[in-house]
């Protein structure tokens, strides 16, 4: 995760972490490409309240 000076817009905390959705049903899939596996999604969120600060497509080249 890139070190940025993030401040949570909900609770004011600066304590963030990241997690991912990686199973086959959570991947973001390209529209119109039936046989693509898509890409996992990474979330950067506040550890204090859970507010999501960023959603990142891990493998944008799949699109």
C-alpha positions in Angstrom: 0.0 0.0 0.0 1.3 3.4 -0.9 2.0 5.6 2.2 -0.3 8.5 1.9 -1.4 11.0 4.5 -5.0 9.7 4.6 -7.6 11.0 7.1 -10.9 9.2 7.4 -13.8 11.4 6.3 -16.1 9.6 8.7 -14.2 9.4 12.0 -11.0 11.5 11.5 -8.6 8.5 12.1 -5.4 8.2 10.1 -5.1 4.4 10.7 -5.7 2.6 7.4 -5.1 -0.9 6.1 -6.0 -2.9 3.0 -7.8 -6.1 2.2 -8.9 -7.9 -0.9 -11.8 -9.8 -2.4 -10.1 -12.7 -4.2 -12.5 -15.6 -4.8 -14.0 -16.2 -8.2 -17.3 -14.5 -7.4 -15.7 -11.3 -6.1 -13.6 -10.5 -9.1 -14.4 -7.6 -11.3 -15.2 -9.0 -14.8 -14.8 -7.2 -18.2 -18.2 -6.6 -19.9 -18.7 -8.8 -22.9 -15.8 -11.2 -22.2 -17.4 -14.4 -21.1 -14.2 -16.4 -20.6 -12.2 -13.8 -18.7 -11.3 -14.5 -15.0 -11.3 -10.7 -14.3 -9.3 -9.2 -11.5 -9.3 -9.3 -7.7 -10.3 -6.0 -6.0 -8.3 -4.3 -3.2 -9.9 -2.1 -0.7 -8.1 0.5 1.5 -10.2 1.2 4.5 -10.1 2.9 8.0 -9.2 0.5 10.7 -11.3 2.5 13.2 -14.7 2.7 11.5 -14.4 0.6 8.3 -15.0 3.6 5.9 -13.6 2.6 2.4 -11.1 5.2 1.2 -10.1 3.5 -2.1 -11.1 0.6 -4.3 -8.3 -0.7 -6.7 -8.5 -3.2 -9.5 -5.4 -5.4 -8.9 -4.9 -6.4 -12.6 -6.3 -3.6 -14.9 -4.4 -5.2 -17.8 -7.1 -7.9 -17.8 -9.5 -5.4 -19.4 
